[in-house]
Amino acid sequence: MVAYHDDEWGRPVHDDVELFERLVLESFQAGLSWSTILRKRDAFRTAFLGFDPAVVARFDAADRDRLMADAGIVRNGAKIDATIGNAAAFLAIAEAFGSFDAYLATMVPPPPPRLPPTARAGDIPATTAASDALSADLRQRGMRFVGSTIVYAFMQSVGLVDDHLPDCFRYRAAS
């Protein structure tokens, strides 16, 4: 958890494959602890063949069965089905905007909002107007398991918002 926070969480991500991975992992995290997902991250990468959305979008019934039998990942049929379908929607968005990253820039323009210097952990929201709008747009474009809370966690993960607290070295580093 510390390494993920220190090295990844909240840092801007612009690579579409990495964006897809983060969105998928956040979707799988729903109802579970983030530490569970992080422990299984390597298995997820293997199971989903590196999270290349072009590859995942072509998964068939045999791939679904393989994923459902993989004890290394979270074996939730609805989330697996959503991931396969979301890969196709992700590709359609990327095609329409030039990349998924470019799409995100139209939905959540930079710079990322930052917590005030007096912020405490309880001040970090679970959703925002931006996550509500992005979630609604993703659902309208055919994605599932992208509710506003999941989308806000994704936005935090990929640096679209900056929710590092004032006592965090990453908050000070961004000053």
Disulfide bonds with the S-S distance in Angstrom:
none
